[in-house]
Amino acid sequence: MIKDIMNAISIKLHEVFGDAYEINMEDVAQGLKEPCFLITLVDYSKEPLLQSRSKRLVPFDILFFPSNGSSQCYEVADQMMNELEFITLLDGDKMYGTKMKAEVVDGVLHFFVNYNFIGTVETEPLDNMESIAIESGTKE
């Protein structure tokens, strides 16, 4: 599911910014061509819910390396705030971005967004209990 979300973010960034901006999902050791984006997963956690369901917490840090200084970072951050509110997965499902925050550190934009979802784990059905008979009435 994480890869699906990363792909959806990448597709949305490409729709908004076009071919002029390179989009990476893996660290680039050398030859980084600016302007470009780097999509990274901050961490991945889950909170248990009833039965086999759990809430998956999936925060991303989308880095933007500008070619024209910090002012370009501010413009891109503003666009990302509007455009990454909803993304569409390849299967057509839509996801809502929460906790959006942007900051510029050392001339690089860090755009934080969470795409949380409810996940289920398929488990084997449990054996049913044996039947029991109960008689009820009023005591005189």
PyMOL commands that set and color helices and strands:
alter all, ss='L'
color gray80, all
select helices_A, chain A and resi 2-17+70-83
alter helices_A, ss='H'
color red, helices_A
select strands_A, chain A and resi 22-24+36-41+45-48+53-57+59-65+86-88+94-96+98-105+108-114+117-120
alter strands_A, ss='S'
color yellow, strands_A
deselect
rebuild
show_as cartoon
